[in-house]
Amino acid sequence: MAGTHSHPGEQAAQDPIRLLAIRDTPLSVDEIFRAVGDDAAGGTALFVGTVRNHDGGADVDRLGYSCHPSAEDEMRRVAEKVAADFPVRALAAVHRVGDLEVGDLAVVVAVSCPHRGEAFEACRKLIDDLKHEVPIWKHQTFSDGTDEWVGAC
């Protein structure tokens, strides 16, 4: 077209949301990292959330995640907003549900953008909004036999 200049990598990715899922099987960092691969991206940021052995001063033995049936739709809404607000080339997010042990991967998200700063910002926004807006709840069991729900209304 006359008057327009297009350079490789300047156009937005056709569909930057490459992978979104809620799974009851172990997560793979490699899978999520591969999903956001894009030759026009100069920066990729990846966040891995793991089950830690403590919370609020108490020792955690295990936890379970459960979700509302709308959780994947809400995850897509959050991902679409991040993709619209940042120059995202590719985005992926996978959250685990079911019973997990200390050290297990609970959530993995990744974003690739033209530059590292954008990738860091978009990745942080993605994980923060997923944690606050997607109806996924955590049931923690502590070493002393007590338990608590986190994120449930």
C-alpha positions as CSV (number, residue, x, y, z in Angstrom):
1,M,0.0,0.0,0.0
2,A,1.2,3.5,-0.8
3,G,2.3,5.5,2.2
4,T,2.6,2.6,4.6
5,H,5.9,1.0,5.6
6,S,5.9,-2.4,7.2
7,H,9.0,-4.0,8.6
8,P,9.3,-7.6,9.7
9,G,8.3,-8.0,13.3
10,E,6.4,-4.6,13.6
11,Q,3.0,-6.0,13.1
12,A,1.1,-7.5,16.1
13,A,1.0,-11.3,16.2
14,Q,-2.1,-12.7,14.5
15,D,-3.3,-14.4,17.7
16,P,-0.9,-13.8,20.5
17,I,-2.7,-16.1,22.9
18,R,-0.9,-19.4,22.2
19,L,-1.8,-21.6,25.2
20,L,-4.4,-21.2,28.0
21,A,-5.3,-24.2,30.2
22,I,-6.3,-25.4,33.6
23,R,-5.0,-28.9,34.1
24,D,-5.0,-31.7,36.7
25,T,-1.6,-33.0,35.4
26,P,1.9,-31.8,36.1
27,L,2.9,-28.6,34.3
28,S,5.9,-28.2,32.0
29,V,8.0,-25.0,31.9
30,D,9.4,-26.1,28.6
31,E,6.0,-26.4,27.0
32,I,5.0,-22.9,28.1
33,F,8.3,-21.4,27.0
34,R,8.0,-23.1,23.6
35,A,4.5,-21.8,23.2
36,V,5.6,-18.2,23.4
37,G,8.5,-18.5,21.0
38,D,8.3,-15.8,18.3
39,D,11.1,-14.6,16.0
40,A,10.0,-11.0,16.4
41,A,10.3,-11.1,20.2
42,G,13.4,-9.7,21.8
43,G,12.3,-10.5,25.3
44,T,10.5,-13.4,27.0
45,A,9.4,-13.3,30.6
46,L,8.3,-16.5,32.4
47,F,6.9,-16.9,35.9
48,V,6.7,-20.2,37.7
49,G,4.6,-20.4,40.9
50,T,5.4,-23.4,43.1
51,V,3.9,-24.9,46.2
52,R,6.0,-23.6,49.1
53,N,6.5,-25.4,52.5
54,H,5.0,-22.5,54.6
55,D,2.4,-19.8,54.6
56,G,1.7,-17.2,57.3
57,G,4.2,-18.7,59.7
58,A,2.8,-22.2,59.5
59,D,4.3,-25.3,57.8
60,V,2.4,-26.4,54.7
61,D,2.2,-30.2,54.1
62,R,0.1,-30.1,50.9
63,L,-2.6,-28.2,49.1
64,G,-5.3,-28.6,46.6
65,Y,-6.5,-26.2,43.9
66,S,-10.1,-26.2,42.6
67,C,-11.8,-23.8,40.2
68,H,-15.2,-22.6,39.1
69,P,-16.4,-23.9,35.7
70,S,-15.9,-20.3,34.3
71,A,-12.2,-20.2,35.2
72,E,-10.9,-20.9,31.7
73,D,-13.2,-18.2,30.3
74,E,-12.0,-15.8,32.9
75,M,-8.4,-16.7,32.2
76,R,-9.0,-15.9,28.5
77,R,-10.5,-12.6,29.4
78,V,-7.5,-11.7,31.5
79,A,-5.1,-12.8,28.7
80,E,-6.9,-10.9,26.1
81,K,-6.7,-7.7,28.2
82,V,-2.9,-8.1,28.7
83,A,-2.5,-8.8,25.0
84,A,-4.4,-5.6,24.2
85,D,-2.6,-3.5,26.7
86,F,1.0,-4.5,25.9
87,P,2.8,-5.2,22.6
88,V,2.5,-9.0,23.2
89,R,3.9,-11.3,20.5
90,A,2.8,-14.4,22.3
91,L,1.3,-15.3,25.6
92,A,0.7,-18.6,27.5
93,A,-0.7,-19.5,30.9
94,V,-1.4,-22.8,32.5
95,H,-2.7,-23.4,36.1
96,R,-2.9,-26.7,37.9
97,V,-5.8,-28.0,39.9
98,G,-6.1,-31.0,42.1
99,D,-3.8,-32.2,45.0
100,L,-0.2,-30.8,44.9
101,E,2.8,-31.4,47.1
102,V,5.5,-29.0,48.2
103,G,7.7,-28.2,45.2
104,D,5.1,-28.9,42.6
105,L,4.4,-26.3,39.9
106,A,1.0,-24.6,40.5
107,V,1.1,-22.0,37.7
108,V,3.3,-21.2,34.7
109,V,2.8,-18.0,32.6
110,A,5.0,-16.5,29.9
111,V,4.9,-13.5,27.6
112,S,7.1,-12.6,24.7
113,C,7.3,-9.0,23.5
114,P,9.6,-6.9,21.2
115,H,11.6,-5.7,24.3
116,R,12.5,-7.1,27.7
117,G,10.8,-4.3,29.7
118,E,7.5,-4.9,28.0
119,A,7.8,-8.6,28.5
120,F,8.5,-8.2,32.3
121,E,5.6,-5.8,32.7
122,A,3.1,-7.9,30.7
123,C,4.1,-11.1,32.5
124,R,3.7,-9.4,35.9
125,K,0.3,-8.0,34.9
126,L,-0.8,-11.5,33.6
127,I,0.1,-13.4,36.8
128,D,-1.2,-10.7,39.1
129,D,-4.6,-10.5,37.3
130,L,-4.9,-14.2,37.0
131,K,-4.4,-14.5,40.8
132,H,-6.9,-11.8,41.5
133,E,-9.6,-12.4,38.9
134,V,-9.7,-16.0,37.9
135,P,-11.9,-18.1,40.3
136,I,-9.3,-20.7,41.4
137,W,-9.2,-21.5,45.1
138,K,-6.4,-23.0,47.2
139,H,-7.1,-25.4,50.1
140,Q,-3.9,-25.6,52.3
141,T,-3.3,-28.3,54.9
142,F,-0.8,-27.5,57.6
143,S,1.6,-29.7,59.5
144,D,-0.4,-29.2,62.7
145,G,-3.5,-30.7,61.1
146,T,-5.3,-27.4,60.5
147,D,-6.3,-26.2,57.1
148,E,-7.6,-23.1,55.3
149,W,-9.1,-22.0,52.1
150,V,-7.4,-19.1,50.2
151,G,-9.2,-17.1,47.6
152,A,-12.6,-18.6,48.3
153,C,-15.5,-16.3,49.1
